[in-house]
């Protein structure tokens, strides 16, 4: 089973482009992370995290676990 796409904004950019509409936001890399929340854009093209105020924008050119900036994608390898 593939893990749920997870993103953070440790770099502090105003917009993080992502390749999925349902994902988990952790705010920053642990141990500075906020409560991990699941966000769903539905038919919208963007959503703001209620904890860290990061604007996530859907970009269909990216894979489900990819982000721009690329450092904002979080996974087991981090």
C-alpha positions in Angstrom: 0.0 0.0 0.0 1.3 3.4 -1.0 1.7 6.0 1.8 -0.6 9.0 1.9 1.1 12.1 0.2 2.6 14.2 2.9 3.9 17.8 2.6 5.6 20.5 4.7 6.8 24.0 4.3 10.0 24.1 6.2 11.5 26.4 3.5 8.7 29.0 4.2 7.5 29.7 0.6 4.2 31.4 0.0 2.8 28.6 -2.3 3.6 24.9 -2.5 2.5 23.3 -5.7 1.6 19.6 -5.3 0.4 16.8 -7.6 -2.6 15.6 -5.6 -5.9 17.0 -4.1 -5.9 14.9 -0.9 -2.8 14.9 1.3 -1.4 15.3 4.8 0.2 18.6 5.9 2.7 18.5 8.8 3.8 22.2 8.6 7.5 21.6 9.2 9.8 18.6 9.5 9.7 16.9 12.9 10.2 17.9 15.7 8.9 21.3 14.7 5.9 19.9 13.0 2.3 21.0 13.8 -0.5 18.4 14.3 -0.7 16.3 11.2 -3.9 17.1 9.3 -5.5 15.6 6.3 -6.7 18.2 3.7 -9.0 17.6 0.7 -9.3 20.2 -2.1 -12.3 18.5 -3.7 -12.8 20.2 -7.0 -10.9 23.3 -6.0 -7.4 24.0 -7.2 -5.9 25.2 -3.9 -6.3 25.0 -0.1 -4.8 26.7 2.9 -3.6 24.8 5.9 -5.4 26.0 9.0 -2.3 25.4 11.1 0.6 26.8 9.2 -1.3 29.0 6.6 0.6 27.4 3.7 -1.2 27.7 0.4 -1.2 24.4 -1.4 -2.0 24.6 -5.1 -2.8 21.5 -7.3 -0.5 21.1 -10.3 -1.5 18.2 -12.6 2.0 18.1 -14.1 3.4 16.7 -10.8 3.1 13.2 -9.5 0.9 12.5 -6.4 3.9 12.6 -4.0 5.8 15.4 -5.8 6.0 19.1 -4.8 7.4 22.3 -6.1 9.7 23.2 -4.3 10.7 19.5 -4.3 12.0 19.8 -0.7 8.4 20.3 0.5 7.5 16.6 -0.2 8.0 14.5 2.9 8.3 10.8 3.1 10.1 7.9 4.7 13.4 8.9 3.1 13.5 12.2 5.1 
